[in-house]
Amino acid sequence: MNELKKKANTFLLHLGTSKKKVISSEGPVIFTSAKGCYLYDENGKEYIDALSGSWVVNSGHGQQDIIQGIVEQFSNIAYSMSSEGYANDKAITLAEKLSELLPGGDKCTYFTSGGSEAVEIALRLARIFHKINGKRKKNIIVARHGSYHGGTLLALSISGYDLISKSAGPVPGGIEKISHPYCHRCKYNNKGCNLQCAYELEDVIKANGPEAIAAFIAEPISAHSGIAIPPLNYWKVIRNICDKYRVLLIVDEVLTGFCRTGKFFAIEHFDVIPDIIVMSKGLTSGYAPLGAVSVSKDILSNIPDNSFLPQGFTYSGHPISCAAALSNLFFMSRNNLDKESARKGAFLLSELRNSLVDNQYISDIRGIGLLICIELKGDKKFENAQRLTQYFLSHGVYTRIIMEYVHIAPPLTIPDDVLKKMAEIIIGGFTKYDLI
Ligand SMILES: Cc1ncc(COP(=O)(O)O)c(C=O)c1O
């Protein structure tokens, strides 16, 4: 183990894994530079970034147009307060841009440092909205099993994983969960699908009483349950149930937003307009940390102008992050990254399906745009996941296998020949598997 790795294991606290696991796999893998769709480790070894870091770098690494916008901002103003009656020009311009881009338009936005904070603000605003409107008991949040909404205490508690109760419980109260639309292993056996998974929301609302439910939150397409793409009418049913019982609909586009699925926002595939939209990751393509919560103006019109909305964050509307987002959004539009994602994703999905259709280690291959997942099967799937990760890394492909899901989501700017090469290496991991 080299000196840098030794220092990493001495001074860094590794979350989301165990120190023993990192050390036994001779990790961590340390990246020191990146360009386009490639990452380079401290020894100069090249890897295709098959996960855009963590579904973040949608525009690709080292894009000079984005960097230029950020560098210019440093000379203007690097930090200013952006809550409690203060603002900066870049945050204002970005909020206006999001209002234009988001489904339904007409939004007001609060900026955070990342996705989890944005989720927390969205949930808080939902409760505040009902309280201000005299519905003081309307405070339960309904979320889904199989979702992921972030690492803070509340965001992790509304996530599908049972991680918080086991490690840092107790879980905050006022949370209910329904099934996720996981068609590949449908809880209701897909028998004449009449969207029972969506109607579970109505069951929960009736069981608790509509006067107790504040909001429903979910990702339009859940990556964390293996790119579970809901049936086309799923979101319309959810929207109708929310309208019927005055429950706010919060859509978490942190991972799916900003061209990842072939449209600017994944909820556009379902033609539904949420009340609140949460964003991060692709908003800046990772050039600076930023999250956002955009609220429809017709929701805000129910909050009197003299209402006090408590506490924001120090780094809200950070000018450097907002400048990064503006340059990034301009880059995305100019390079048609929504269409590029749809085209490249369709190619990759068919390459993987054609070559791996009967592979003994694979249960399903699915995706939309450049948001793709290979679901593993068999008794040894978790052991296989570790061996596959090592195979991919040794063949110069970086990705992550979370539980039984091999995630593939390269930068949307990945050149066609590199996309093909990446597909071949991934296919090789499965077809040469007995050789590993
Ligand atoms: C759907 C979703 N929501 C929220 C989050 C939390 O974002 P962050 O890690 O920036 O706090 C994530 C992170 O992966 C996510 O995928």
The ligand as an SDF file (V2000), in Angstrom:
LIG
                    3D

 16 16  0  0  0  0  0  0  0  0999 V2000
  -32.4160   10.8040   -5.1510 C   0  0  0  0  0  0  0  0  0  0  0  0
  -31.4590   11.4410   -4.1690 C   0  0  0  0  0  0  0  0  0  0  0  0
  -31.9030   12.3580   -3.2930 N   0  0  0  0  0  0  0  0  0  0  0  0
  -31.0900   12.9570   -2.4160 C   0  0  0  0  0  0  0  0  0  0  0  0
  -29.7540   12.6340   -2.3560 C   0  0  0  0  0  0  0  0  0  0  0  0
  -28.8560   13.3000   -1.3460 C   0  0  0  0  0  0  0  0  0  0  0  0
  -28.0070   14.1860   -1.9740 O   0  0  0  0  0  0  0  0  0  0  0  0
  -26.6260   14.6350   -1.2560 P   0  0  0  0  0  0  0  0  0  0  0  0
  -25.7760   13.4130   -1.1840 O   0  0  0  0  0  0  0  0  0  0  0  0
  -26.1050   15.7060   -2.1750 O   0  0  0  0  0  0  0  0  0  0  0  0
  -26.9730   15.1880    0.0750 O   0  0  0  0  0  0  0  0  0  0  0  0
  -29.2370   11.6830   -3.2470 C   0  0  0  0  0  0  0  0  0  0  0  0
  -27.8230   11.3040   -3.2200 C   0  0  0  0  0  0  0  0  0  0  0  0
  -27.3830   10.3550   -3.8210 O   0  0  0  0  0  0  0  0  0  0  0  0
  -30.1120   11.0670   -4.1840 C   0  0  0  0  0  0  0  0  0  0  0  0
  -29.6810   10.1440   -5.0520 O   0  0  0  0  0  0  0  0  0  0  0  0
  1  2  1  0
  2  3  1  0
  2 15  2  0
  3  4  2  0
  4  5  1  0
  5  6  1  0
  5 12  2  0
  6  7  1  0
  7  8  1  0
  8  9  2  0
  8 10  1  0
  8 11  1  0
 12 13  1  0
 12 15  1  0
 13 14  2  0
 15 16  1  0
M  END
$$$$
